[in-house]
Amino acid sequence: MVRGGGERLTEVERLSVLDELAGTRIRSVRAIARSYAVDESAIRQLWKKRATVLQRPDGILANVLATRYRFREATYKELEDLLLKWIIQMLQLKLPVPPSILNVKATTIAKEIGISSDDFVVRRLDDVFKDSVERAAKNKLPGSAGVKYGRPAHVLDAASYIKAAWENVSSSTIKNAFAKADIGVNFSSNIGGKVVKDITSEFHIITVI
């Protein structure tokens, strides 16, 4: 994920610049910066961090490097895209996305596309996804602490998630479900002082236990 404004060098361009700076006959830093349409400070910083940059592209195809700006982050763009799609679906269903649930979902997606969950950490949600979600779903994600991988979701997290989903189910939906199932229960809006939703909630809890 590229941050900030202005032009940025791709990995191939960075390698080319470092190769030129390491040579015996080089252009000035100003000339190199102008040729790539970046600030001189960007070239100087690149040279300071050359050891890190030179270690990153091992085993990566040149045509991939040519389109990726920040190697480590761009490596997980597919994960971010899939995770964002899932988050938008949750928002559209008016379901919360607590850090622990995001943790489990991201780890699952990463495993499916061949990324080890030990290799990455989900940063603060509103930093990573806020702008994209506002554009795609016209909704803001709630602020949430960063999630460090390796910790499984707690049973209370799951219970909270189920509770939030249940709160979005209306009594009319429950009535329609029973009607379609042809169970034959004659619901009124209020049975014995309790609404339909309370009765079905108790029934569900007893069934689970």
C-alpha positions as CSV (number, residue, x, y, z in Angstrom):
1,M,0.0,0.0,0.0
2,V,1.6,3.3,-1.1
3,R,1.3,6.2,1.2
4,G,1.8,9.9,0.7
5,G,1.8,12.0,-2.5
6,G,4.3,12.4,-5.3
7,E,6.1,9.9,-7.5
8,R,7.7,6.8,-6.0
9,L,10.3,4.5,-7.4
10,T,9.4,0.9,-8.2
11,E,11.8,-1.8,-7.0
12,V,13.4,-2.1,-10.4
13,E,14.0,1.6,-10.5
14,R,15.5,1.5,-7.0
15,L,17.9,-1.2,-8.0
16,S,18.9,0.8,-11.1
17,V,19.6,3.9,-9.0
18,L,21.6,1.9,-6.5
19,D,23.6,0.3,-9.3
20,E,24.4,3.7,-10.7
21,L,25.3,5.2,-7.3
22,A,27.7,2.3,-6.7
23,G,29.5,2.7,-10.0
24,T,32.7,4.6,-10.7
25,R,31.1,7.1,-13.1
26,I,27.8,8.4,-11.8
27,R,25.5,11.4,-12.4
28,S,24.9,13.8,-9.6
29,V,22.1,13.0,-7.1
30,R,20.2,15.9,-8.5
31,A,20.4,14.6,-12.0
32,I,19.3,11.1,-10.9
33,A,16.4,12.5,-9.0
34,R,15.3,14.6,-11.9
35,S,15.4,11.7,-14.3
36,Y,13.1,9.7,-12.1
37,A,10.9,12.7,-11.1
38,V,11.5,12.3,-7.4
39,D,13.1,14.5,-4.7
40,E,16.8,14.4,-4.1
41,S,16.1,13.4,-0.5
42,A,14.4,10.2,-1.8
43,I,17.6,9.2,-3.6
44,R,19.8,10.0,-0.5
45,Q,17.4,7.9,1.7
46,L,17.5,5.1,-0.8
47,W,21.3,5.0,-0.6
48,K,21.2,5.0,3.2
49,K,18.8,2.0,3.1
50,R,20.6,0.2,0.3
51,A,21.4,-2.9,2.3
52,T,17.7,-3.5,3.1
53,V,16.6,-2.8,-0.4
54,L,19.1,-5.1,-2.0
55,Q,17.9,-8.0,0.2
56,R,14.2,-7.7,-0.7
57,P,13.9,-8.7,-4.4
58,D,15.6,-12.1,-4.2
59,G,13.6,-14.7,-6.2
60,I,11.0,-12.1,-7.4
61,L,10.4,-11.7,-11.1
62,A,11.5,-8.4,-12.7
63,N,8.1,-7.7,-14.3
64,V,6.5,-8.0,-10.8
65,L,9.1,-5.7,-9.3
66,A,8.5,-3.1,-12.0
67,T,4.9,-2.6,-10.8
68,R,5.4,-2.9,-7.0
69,Y,6.4,0.1,-5.0
70,R,6.9,-1.2,-1.5
71,F,7.9,-4.8,-1.6
72,R,6.8,-6.0,1.8
73,E,3.4,-4.3,1.7
74,A,2.7,-5.0,-2.0
75,T,3.4,-8.7,-1.4
76,Y,0.2,-8.8,0.7
77,K,-2.0,-6.7,-1.6
78,E,-4.0,-9.8,-2.6
79,L,-4.6,-10.5,1.1
80,E,-5.6,-6.8,1.8
81,D,-8.0,-6.8,-1.2
82,L,-9.7,-10.0,-0.1
83,L,-9.9,-8.9,3.5
84,L,-11.3,-5.5,2.5
85,K,-14.0,-7.2,0.4
86,W,-15.0,-9.3,3.4
87,I,-15.0,-6.3,5.7
88,I,-17.3,-4.4,3.3
89,Q,-19.7,-7.3,3.3
90,M,-19.8,-7.3,7.1
91,L,-20.5,-3.6,7.1
92,Q,-23.3,-3.9,4.6
93,L,-24.8,-6.5,6.9
94,K,-24.3,-4.1,9.8
95,L,-22.1,-6.5,11.6
96,P,-19.1,-5.5,13.7
97,V,-15.5,-6.4,12.8
98,P,-13.7,-6.9,16.2
99,P,-9.9,-7.3,16.1
100,S,-10.1,-11.0,17.1
101,I,-12.5,-11.9,14.3
102,L,-10.4,-9.9,11.8
103,N,-7.4,-11.9,13.1
104,V,-9.0,-15.2,12.4
105,K,-10.4,-14.2,9.0
106,A,-7.1,-12.7,7.8
107,T,-5.1,-15.8,8.9
108,T,-7.6,-18.0,7.1
109,I,-7.3,-16.0,3.8
110,A,-3.6,-15.8,4.1
111,K,-3.3,-19.6,4.5
112,E,-5.5,-20.0,1.4
113,I,-3.2,-17.9,-0.8
114,G,0.0,-19.3,0.7
115,I,1.1,-16.6,3.1
116,S,2.3,-17.6,6.6
117,S,0.4,-15.7,9.4
118,D,3.8,-15.3,11.1
119,D,4.9,-12.9,8.3
120,F,2.5,-10.1,8.9
121,V,0.5,-8.1,11.4
122,V,-2.8,-6.3,10.8
123,R,-2.3,-2.7,11.7
124,R,-4.9,-0.3,13.1
125,L,-8.1,-0.9,11.0
126,D,-8.9,2.7,10.4
127,D,-5.4,3.3,9.2
128,V,-5.4,0.4,6.7
129,F,-8.9,0.3,5.4
130,K,-10.7,3.6,6.3
131,D,-10.2,5.4,3.0
132,S,-11.0,2.4,0.9
133,V,-14.1,1.5,2.9
134,E,-15.4,5.0,2.7
135,R,-15.1,5.0,-1.1
136,A,-16.4,1.4,-1.6
137,A,-19.1,1.1,1.1
138,K,-19.7,4.7,2.1
139,N,-19.2,3.7,5.7
140,K,-16.5,4.2,8.3
141,L,-14.9,1.3,10.2
142,P,-14.8,1.7,13.9
143,G,-11.4,2.4,15.4
144,S,-9.7,-0.7,16.6
145,A,-6.4,-1.7,18.2
146,G,-3.9,-3.4,16.0
147,V,-4.0,-7.2,15.9
148,K,-0.8,-9.2,16.5
149,Y,-1.1,-12.7,15.0
150,G,-0.6,-15.9,16.9
151,R,-3.5,-15.4,19.3
152,P,-6.7,-17.4,18.6
153,A,-10.1,-15.8,19.0
154,H,-11.5,-16.1,22.5
155,V,-14.9,-17.8,22.9
156,L,-16.3,-14.5,24.2
157,D,-15.4,-12.9,21.0
158,A,-17.4,-15.4,19.1
159,A,-20.3,-15.0,21.4
160,S,-20.2,-11.2,20.9
161,Y,-20.1,-11.7,17.2
162,I,-23.1,-14.0,17.2
163,K,-25.0,-11.6,19.5
164,A,-24.4,-8.7,17.2
165,A,-25.7,-10.7,14.3
166,W,-28.8,-11.8,16.2
167,E,-29.6,-8.2,17.2
168,N,-30.1,-7.4,13.5
169,V,-32.8,-10.1,13.1
170,S,-36.3,-8.8,13.4
171,S,-39.3,-10.6,14.9
172,S,-41.0,-10.5,11.5
173,T,-38.1,-12.3,10.0
174,I,-38.4,-15.0,12.6
175,K,-42.1,-15.4,12.0
176,N,-41.5,-15.7,8.3
177,A,-38.8,-18.3,8.8
178,F,-41.2,-20.5,10.9
179,A,-43.9,-20.0,8.4
180,K,-41.7,-21.1,5.5
181,A,-40.5,-24.1,7.5
182,D,-44.2,-25.0,8.0
183,I,-43.6,-25.6,11.7
184,G,-47.2,-24.5,12.4
185,V,-46.5,-22.1,15.4
186,N,-49.1,-19.4,15.6
187,F,-47.0,-16.4,16.7
188,S,-48.7,-13.3,18.1
189,S,-46.7,-10.0,18.5
190,N,-46.6,-10.7,22.2
191,I,-46.8,-14.1,23.8
192,G,-47.1,-14.4,27.6
193,G,-45.6,-11.0,28.1
194,K,-42.6,-11.8,25.9
195,V,-41.9,-10.8,22.3
196,V,-41.3,-13.4,19.7
197,K,-37.6,-12.7,19.6
198,D,-37.1,-13.4,23.3
199,I,-38.9,-16.7,23.0
200,T,-36.9,-17.9,20.1
201,S,-33.7,-16.7,21.8
202,E,-34.4,-18.8,24.8
203,F,-35.3,-21.8,22.7
204,H,-32.0,-21.4,20.8
205,I,-29.9,-21.1,23.9
206,I,-31.6,-24.2,25.4
207,T,-31.0,-26.1,22.2
208,V,-27.3,-25.2,22.1
209,I,-26.8,-26.1,25.7
